[in-house]
Amino acid sequence: APEQAARMKKLQEQEKRQKVEFRKRMEQEVSQFIQATGEPRRRFQPMNKIERSILHDVAEVAGLTSFSFGDDEDSRYVMVFKKEFAPSDEELDAYRRGEEWDPARAEERRRLRELAAQQEEAELERGPAPPGPPNDYKDKYRHLIGSDAAKAAARTMEANKAYGCVPVANKRDTRSIEEAMNEIRAKKRLRQAE
């Protein structure tokens, strides 16, 4: 147990030294990046989570903007941007998709978005579409009934005047249901007896 504790302590000290050395190296690289005038951003090699957090901290202390990109832990890398060349949302989205940033293509996308917004605005100014179905419902059933059959059926059909109407004599009837049913049964018996 004492040997294991000593070994653990030694490993922890070694990790601590490596982190300090890595931080010094990143501070040097970041200072070189700041002094380089023609370089608006710098991409660092893929690194593990702890190294990325150290690099983010160094960039923040130096007054730079930093972002991590990549899908899995082994391929994630850090990009550091100078404040005056801070990336736009479109640029960040391109890096997140794993693409290289192309300002010309981004400008084309922006123009297309503006054109779509103008078209949408013009449609709103025209007002809503007239109410009604978008297509003729008869077209849906044309293959079943044809185009002339429905017109012919509509011409020959006549309304049944008694359909749905109650005769006046029934409206004045004040008998109960049982009384009416008994009378109907009595009439049936009479017919059967005759």
Secondary structure, 3 states (H helix, E strand, C coil): CHHHHHHHHHHHHHHHHHHHHHHHHHHHHHHHHHHCCCCCEEECCCCCHHHHHHHHHHHHHCCCEEEEECCCCCCCEEEEECHHHCCCHHHHHHHHCCCCCCHHHHHHHHHHHHHHHHHHHHHHHHCCCCCCCCCCHHHHHHHHHCCCHHHHHHHHCCCCCCCCCCCHHHHCCCCCHHHHHHHHHHHHHHHHHC
